[in-house]
Amino acid sequence: MKQKLNQKQSQKFSLTPQLRRQIELLSNSNKENRKELLALIEKYLDSEEKPVRYFQDLLLLNKYSSFLSSQEFLDKKLYQASHDRNLNEELLEQLKLSNLENYQILIGEYLIDYIDSEGRLSLEVEYGDIKKLINEVFSKNISDKEINYVLKKIQRFEPIGCGYKSIKESLLIQVEEIDLDRKTKYRMRELVEGISNSSLEYKKLNNTDKQILKKLNFLPSFNSSTKEENYIRPDLILKKHEGKFLVILNDKFLNETLYQMISEKINSNLNENDNSIKDEKNIIVGLKKREESLVEIGKIILDLQTDYLEDKGPLLPLGISDIASKSNLSKSTVSRLMSSKFIEIRNKNLPLNYFLQRKVNNKSKKGQDVTSQQLQNKITSLLDNEDINSPLSDEEIRKKLFEKFDITLARRTVTKYRIALNFESSRNRKS
């Protein structure tokens, strides 16, 4: 009987290679999963296809970001996003003031319309369409060279480097426009190349090189005053549509396009039984599942912290276990998925872990849950309004917290928080 029981337990916890692989992908960091996807892209897709070029440039941007963000550049909790300015309007205003002919102004307007909020020129822009437009309006035939001439003008408008096709192009444009001597500009180009090919280590840079790097804006659409805080690209984005909050995956369309393109190539492979083919299919399934789970976690956080997001109240108590129970994922998987992930909310990038609030009274079986910050606020309120001739003892504070707010705490917990708030004992507070 004992042997059978052991056998059943062994079977219950065994994992198939496919399931183990999907759990691994679910738990991987963004960087690790990008490597998985990049390997499939390089094997199956043409490097000149637009979605591939865009994905590779995002990888390069992430490489610059990780180079800087792991150091002194990003030692902050809140990160300003780029959407507090209308970049297209700024560029159009400068275009109208530029010394260009009318047909060149029209070329510029067309190009600016294809520049996104990060300053990138969309890969969807077609020079052929611009040529047709100029021919229809001005009866003039133009070449790619003339379009590129206008684009280069735009790239040197403020903020310098917008209208780029790759982030590396933007950085090199900035190098040329910065007012520095030739030797320093040459060094800046070397630093950009070094980060691009991963041959440069931040810890080996001297102070002069660090200062040179700070002159570059790695996302040129950001305000220069906050540019050192802006290298984090959010994994999720919170948007409000028709009065309701929505959580969406950043670059969702790009990922879906790449997955579909790779899947079509894999499915056309004749060796369907090849183990490597099965593993590649499993990678695509695992990456999709990971994205779905991350969005689900974002939605759970949104539902539980709606009052905070609408500025109607503080963050509520929320732990990994609460999210795990609602998402049907294990606590360890939720923890890994949330680690180092960011969500863009009201033009700020916040770590997902920002929304986790420990319950001070988490062992209590009755009463309202309360976070550390909420408890501090309530104790402060009670003591600020107490009778100075008869100050509240810690036991009396504990009772009032229960009577007024339905919060059940041990007296020693009240004492700990009172001391942390720099309130003296009732005896010393008495006037």
C-alpha positions as CSV (number, residue, x, y, z in Angstrom):
1,M,0.0,0.0,0.0
2,K,2.8,2.4,0.9
3,Q,4.6,1.6,-2.3
4,K,1.5,2.4,-4.4
5,L,1.1,5.7,-2.6
6,N,4.6,6.6,-3.4
7,Q,4.1,5.7,-7.0
8,K,1.0,7.9,-7.3
9,Q,2.8,10.8,-5.8
10,S,5.8,10.4,-8.1
11,Q,3.5,10.4,-11.1
12,K,1.5,13.4,-9.9
13,F,4.5,15.6,-9.8
14,S,6.3,14.5,-12.9
15,L,6.6,17.0,-15.7
16,T,6.7,16.4,-19.4
17,P,9.6,18.0,-21.3
18,Q,7.1,20.3,-23.0
19,L,5.5,21.5,-19.8
20,R,8.9,21.9,-18.1
21,R,10.0,24.1,-21.1
22,Q,6.9,26.2,-20.9
23,I,7.4,26.8,-17.2
24,E,10.9,27.8,-17.9
25,L,9.8,30.3,-20.5
26,L,7.1,31.6,-18.2
27,S,9.7,32.3,-15.5
28,N,12.5,33.7,-17.7
29,S,13.5,37.3,-17.8
30,N,12.6,39.5,-20.8
31,K,16.3,39.4,-21.8
32,E,16.4,35.5,-21.8
33,N,13.1,35.3,-23.8
34,R,14.3,37.8,-26.3
35,K,17.3,35.6,-26.9
36,E,15.0,32.6,-27.6
37,L,12.9,34.6,-30.0
38,L,15.9,36.2,-31.7
39,A,17.4,32.7,-32.4
40,L,14.1,31.7,-34.1
41,I,14.0,34.9,-36.1
42,E,17.6,34.5,-37.3
43,K,16.9,30.9,-38.3
44,Y,13.6,31.4,-40.2
45,L,13.1,35.1,-41.2
46,D,14.8,37.5,-43.5
47,S,16.7,40.3,-41.7
48,E,15.4,42.9,-44.1
49,E,11.7,42.3,-43.3
50,K,10.3,45.3,-41.5
51,P,9.1,43.5,-38.3
52,V,12.5,41.9,-38.0
53,R,14.3,45.2,-38.4
54,Y,12.1,46.9,-35.8
55,F,12.6,44.0,-33.3
56,Q,16.3,44.1,-33.8
57,D,16.4,47.8,-33.2
58,L,14.4,47.3,-30.0
59,L,17.0,44.8,-28.9
60,L,19.7,47.4,-29.5
61,L,17.8,50.0,-27.5
62,N,17.4,47.4,-24.7
63,K,21.2,46.8,-24.9
64,Y,21.9,50.5,-24.4
65,S,19.3,50.6,-21.6
66,S,20.6,47.7,-19.7
67,F,24.1,49.1,-20.0
68,L,23.1,52.3,-18.3
69,S,20.2,51.2,-16.1
70,S,22.2,48.7,-14.1
71,Q,24.4,51.6,-13.0
72,E,23.9,55.1,-11.5
73,F,21.5,56.3,-14.2
74,L,18.3,54.6,-12.9
75,D,18.5,54.4,-9.1
76,K,14.9,55.7,-8.7
77,K,11.4,54.2,-8.1
78,L,9.4,56.3,-10.5
79,Y,10.4,56.8,-14.1
80,Q,9.0,59.6,-16.3
81,A,7.6,58.4,-19.6
82,S,7.8,60.3,-22.9
83,H,4.2,61.2,-23.6
84,D,4.0,64.5,-21.8
85,R,4.8,66.4,-25.1
86,N,3.3,66.5,-28.6
87,L,6.4,65.6,-30.6
88,N,4.8,65.8,-34.0
89,E,3.5,69.3,-33.4
90,E,6.9,70.5,-32.2
91,L,8.6,69.1,-35.3
92,L,5.9,70.5,-37.7
93,E,6.3,74.0,-36.1
94,Q,10.1,73.9,-36.8
95,L,9.4,72.6,-40.3
96,K,7.3,75.6,-41.1
97,L,10.0,77.9,-39.9
98,S,12.7,76.1,-41.9
99,N,14.1,77.5,-45.1
100,L,12.7,74.8,-47.4
101,E,10.7,75.0,-50.6
102,N,7.0,74.2,-50.6
103,Y,7.3,70.7,-52.0
104,Q,10.0,69.9,-49.4
105,I,7.6,71.1,-46.7
106,L,5.1,68.6,-47.9
107,I,7.7,65.9,-47.9
108,G,8.5,66.9,-44.3
109,E,4.8,66.8,-43.2
110,Y,4.5,63.3,-44.7
111,L,7.6,62.1,-42.9
112,I,6.7,63.7,-39.5
113,D,3.3,62.0,-39.7
114,Y,5.1,58.7,-39.6
115,I,7.3,59.6,-36.5
116,D,5.9,57.9,-33.3
117,S,5.9,59.3,-29.8
118,E,9.4,57.8,-29.1
119,G,10.9,59.7,-32.1
120,R,11.2,56.7,-34.4
121,L,10.4,56.9,-38.1
122,S,7.9,54.1,-38.8
123,L,9.2,51.3,-41.1
124,E,5.8,51.5,-42.8
125,V,6.7,54.8,-44.5
126,E,7.0,54.3,-48.3
127,Y,9.1,56.6,-50.4
128,G,7.1,55.6,-53.5
129,D,4.0,57.1,-51.9
130,I,5.8,60.4,-51.2
131,K,7.0,60.6,-54.8
132,K,3.4,60.1,-56.1
133,L,2.1,62.8,-53.7
134,I,4.7,65.3,-54.8
135,N,4.0,64.5,-58.5
136,E,0.2,65.0,-58.0
137,V,0.5,68.2,-56.1
138,F,3.5,69.9,-57.7
139,S,3.9,68.0,-61.0
140,K,7.5,67.3,-59.9
141,N,9.5,64.1,-60.0
142,I,11.7,63.6,-57.0
143,S,14.3,61.0,-56.0
144,D,15.1,59.1,-52.7
145,K,18.0,61.5,-52.3
146,E,15.7,64.5,-52.1
147,I,13.5,62.7,-49.5
148,N,16.5,61.8,-47.4
149,Y,17.7,65.5,-47.6
150,V,14.4,66.6,-45.9
151,L,14.6,63.7,-43.4
152,K,18.1,64.8,-42.4
153,K,16.8,68.3,-41.8
154,I,14.1,66.9,-39.5
155,Q,16.6,64.7,-37.6
156,R,18.4,67.9,-36.7
157,F,15.3,69.7,-35.3
158,E,14.9,69.8,-31.6
159,P,14.9,67.3,-30.0
160,I,17.9,66.3,-32.1
161,G,17.9,62.7,-33.4
162,C,14.1,62.2,-34.0
163,G,13.0,60.7,-37.2
164,Y,15.6,57.9,-36.8
165,K,15.3,54.5,-38.5
166,S,17.5,52.8,-35.8
167,I,18.4,54.1,-32.3
168,K,22.1,53.8,-33.3
169,E,21.5,56.3,-36.2
170,S,19.9,58.7,-33.7
171,L,22.8,58.6,-31.3
172,L,25.3,59.2,-34.1
173,I,23.3,62.1,-35.4
174,Q,23.4,63.6,-31.8
175,V,27.2,63.1,-31.7
176,E,27.6,65.2,-34.9
177,E,25.4,68.0,-33.6
178,I,26.9,68.3,-30.1
179,D,29.3,71.2,-29.7
180,L,32.5,69.3,-28.9
181,D,35.9,69.0,-30.3
182,R,36.7,66.4,-33.0
183,K,38.6,64.1,-30.6
184,T,35.7,64.0,-28.2
185,K,33.2,63.3,-31.0
186,Y,35.4,60.4,-32.2
187,R,35.4,59.0,-28.6
188,M,31.6,59.3,-28.4
189,R,31.2,57.3,-31.7
190,E,33.6,54.6,-30.2
191,L,31.4,54.4,-27.1
192,V,28.2,54.0,-29.1
193,E,29.8,51.2,-31.2
194,G,31.2,49.6,-28.0
195,I,27.7,49.4,-26.4
196,S,26.2,48.1,-29.7
197,N,28.6,45.2,-30.0
198,S,28.8,44.5,-26.2
199,S,32.5,45.1,-26.0
200,L,32.2,48.0,-23.5
201,E,31.8,47.6,-19.7
202,Y,30.5,50.4,-17.7
203,K,32.7,49.7,-14.7
204,K,35.8,50.1,-16.9
205,L,34.8,53.6,-18.1
206,N,36.6,56.6,-16.7
207,N,34.7,59.6,-15.4
208,T,35.3,61.5,-18.6
209,D,33.6,58.8,-20.7
210,K,30.7,58.6,-18.3
211,Q,30.1,62.3,-18.7
212,I,30.3,62.0,-22.5
213,L,27.6,59.3,-22.4
214,K,25.4,61.5,-20.4
215,K,25.3,64.0,-23.2
216,L,23.5,61.5,-25.4
217,N,19.7,61.1,-25.3
218,F,19.0,57.4,-25.8
219,L,15.4,58.2,-26.5
220,P,15.4,61.6,-28.2
221,S,11.7,62.3,-27.7
222,F,12.2,62.6,-23.9
223,N,12.6,65.9,-22.2
224,S,16.3,66.6,-21.6
225,S,15.7,67.4,-18.0
226,T,14.5,63.9,-17.3
227,K,16.4,61.9,-19.9
228,E,18.6,60.0,-17.4
229,E,15.4,58.4,-16.0
230,N,14.0,57.3,-19.3
231,Y,15.7,54.2,-20.5
232,I,13.1,51.7,-19.1
233,R,10.6,50.4,-21.7
234,P,7.4,49.3,-20.0
235,D,6.2,45.8,-20.4
236,L,2.5,46.8,-20.0
237,I,0.6,50.0,-20.7
238,L,-2.5,51.2,-18.8
239,K,-4.9,53.1,-21.0
240,K,-8.3,54.6,-20.4
241,H,-11.0,53.9,-23.1
242,E,-14.6,55.1,-22.8
243,G,-14.1,55.6,-19.0
244,K,-12.6,52.2,-18.4
245,F,-9.0,51.2,-17.7
246,L,-7.4,48.7,-20.0
247,V,-4.1,46.8,-19.6
248,I,-2.3,46.0,-22.9
249,L,1.0,44.5,-23.7
250,N,3.6,46.9,-25.1
251,D,4.5,46.0,-28.7
252,K,1.7,43.4,-28.8
253,F,1.2,43.7,-32.5
254,L,4.9,43.3,-33.3
255,N,5.2,40.1,-31.2
256,E,2.1,38.6,-32.7
257,T,3.3,39.4,-36.2
258,L,6.7,37.7,-35.5
259,Y,5.1,34.7,-33.9
260,Q,2.8,34.2,-36.9
261,M,5.7,34.6,-39.4
262,I,7.9,32.1,-37.5
263,S,5.0,29.6,-37.0
264,E,4.3,29.6,-40.8
265,K,7.9,28.8,-41.5
266,I,8.0,26.1,-38.9
267,N,4.8,24.5,-40.1
268,S,6.1,24.4,-43.7
269,N,9.1,22.3,-42.5
270,L,9.0,18.7,-43.8
271,N,10.6,17.2,-40.7
272,E,7.5,17.6,-38.4
273,N,8.7,14.8,-36.1
274,D,12.1,16.4,-35.5
275,N,12.6,17.1,-31.8
276,S,14.1,20.5,-32.6
277,I,11.0,21.5,-34.5
278,K,8.8,20.4,-31.6
279,D,10.9,22.5,-29.2
280,E,10.6,25.5,-31.5
281,K,6.8,25.2,-31.6
282,N,6.8,24.9,-27.9
283,I,8.9,28.1,-27.5
284,I,6.3,30.1,-29.5
285,V,3.5,28.6,-27.3
286,G,5.4,29.3,-24.2
287,L,6.2,32.9,-25.1
288,K,2.5,33.6,-25.9
289,K,1.5,32.0,-22.6
290,R,3.9,34.2,-20.8
291,E,2.5,37.4,-22.4
292,E,-1.0,36.3,-21.6
293,S,-0.1,35.6,-18.0
294,L,1.6,39.0,-17.6
295,V,-1.4,40.8,-19.0
296,E,-3.7,38.8,-16.7
297,I,-1.5,39.8,-13.7
298,G,-1.8,43.5,-14.8
299,K,-5.6,43.2,-15.0
300,I,-5.7,41.6,-11.5
301,I,-3.6,44.5,-10.1
302,L,-5.9,47.0,-11.9
303,D,-9.1,45.5,-10.5
304,L,-7.7,45.4,-6.9
305,Q,-6.1,48.9,-7.0
306,T,-8.7,50.8,-9.0
307,D,-9.3,53.4,-6.3
308,Y,-5.6,54.2,-6.2
309,L,-5.4,54.5,-10.0
310,E,-8.4,56.9,-10.0
311,D,-6.9,59.0,-7.2
312,K,-9.8,58.0,-4.9
313,G,-7.8,56.2,-2.3
314,P,-4.5,54.6,-1.2
315,L,-3.0,51.4,-2.4
316,L,-4.8,48.4,-0.7
317,P,-3.1,45.4,0.8
318,L,-2.0,43.1,-1.9
319,G,0.5,40.2,-1.9
320,I,1.9,37.6,-4.3
321,S,-0.4,35.0,-2.9
322,D,-3.5,37.1,-3.6
323,I,-2.5,37.5,-7.3
324,A,-1.6,33.8,-7.5
325,S,-5.0,32.6,-6.2
326,K,-6.8,34.8,-8.7
327,S,-4.6,33.9,-11.7
328,N,-4.3,30.2,-11.0
329,L,-0.5,30.6,-11.2
330,S,1.9,29.5,-8.6
331,K,3.4,32.1,-6.2
332,S,6.9,31.5,-7.5
333,T,5.7,32.0,-11.2
334,V,3.9,35.2,-10.3
335,S,6.9,36.5,-8.4
336,R,9.2,35.8,-11.4
337,L,6.8,37.3,-13.9
338,M,6.5,40.5,-11.9
339,S,10.2,40.8,-11.2
340,S,11.8,43.7,-13.1
341,K,8.5,44.4,-15.1
342,F,7.2,47.8,-15.5
343,I,3.7,49.3,-16.4
344,E,3.2,52.7,-17.8
345,I,0.5,54.6,-15.9
346,R,-0.3,58.3,-16.4
347,N,3.0,59.0,-18.1
348,K,5.1,57.2,-15.5
349,N,6.7,53.8,-15.6
350,L,6.1,52.0,-12.3
351,P,7.5,48.6,-11.3
352,L,4.7,46.0,-11.0
353,N,6.0,45.3,-7.5
354,Y,5.2,48.9,-6.6
355,F,1.5,47.7,-6.2
356,L,2.4,45.0,-3.7
357,Q,1.5,46.2,-0.2
358,R,2.1,44.0,2.8
359,K,-0.7,43.6,5.3
360,V,0.4,44.7,8.7
361,N,-2.3,42.6,10.3
362,N,-1.9,39.6,7.9
363,K,-2.2,37.0,10.7
364,S,-5.5,38.4,12.0
365,K,-8.6,36.3,11.3
366,K,-11.0,39.2,11.6
367,G,-11.2,42.9,10.8
368,Q,-10.1,45.1,7.9
369,D,-6.7,44.5,6.2
370,V,-4.4,47.5,6.5
371,T,-1.0,48.4,4.9
372,S,1.9,49.9,6.7
373,Q,1.2,53.3,5.2
374,Q,-2.5,53.2,5.9
375,L,-1.8,52.3,9.6
376,Q,0.7,55.1,9.9
377,N,-1.8,57.6,8.6
378,K,-4.5,56.3,11.0
379,I,-2.3,56.4,14.0
380,T,-1.1,59.9,13.1
381,S,-4.7,61.0,12.7
382,L,-5.7,59.6,16.1
383,L,-2.7,61.2,17.9
384,D,-3.0,64.6,16.2
385,N,-6.6,64.8,17.4
386,E,-6.2,63.4,20.9
387,D,-6.9,65.3,24.1
388,I,-3.5,66.7,25.1
389,N,-4.5,66.5,28.8
390,S,-5.3,62.8,28.5
391,P,-3.1,61.3,25.7
392,L,-3.9,57.9,24.3
393,S,-2.0,54.9,25.6
394,D,-0.9,52.3,23.0
395,E,-3.7,50.0,24.3
396,E,-6.2,52.8,23.9
397,I,-4.9,53.4,20.3
398,R,-5.3,49.7,19.6
399,K,-8.9,49.8,20.8
400,K,-9.8,52.9,18.8
401,L,-8.3,51.4,15.6
402,F,-10.7,48.5,16.1
403,E,-13.7,50.6,17.1
404,K,-13.3,53.2,14.4
405,F,-11.7,51.3,11.5
406,D,-12.3,47.6,12.3
407,I,-8.5,47.0,12.4
408,T,-7.4,44.2,14.7
409,L,-3.7,44.6,15.9
410,A,-1.5,43.5,18.8
411,R,-0.6,46.3,21.2
412,R,3.1,45.7,20.4
413,T,2.4,46.5,16.7
414,V,0.9,49.8,17.7
415,T,3.9,50.6,19.9
416,K,6.3,49.8,17.0
417,Y,4.5,52.1,14.6
418,R,4.1,54.9,17.2
419,I,7.8,54.9,17.7
420,A,8.5,54.8,14.0
421,L,6.3,57.9,13.6
422,N,8.4,59.7,16.3
423,F,5.5,60.0,18.8
424,E,6.6,59.7,22.4
425,S,4.8,57.6,25.0
426,S,1.5,58.9,26.4
427,R,3.3,59.8,29.6
428,N,5.7,62.1,27.8
429,R,3.0,63.5,25.5
430,K,1.0,64.8,28.4
431,S,1.0,68.6,28.6
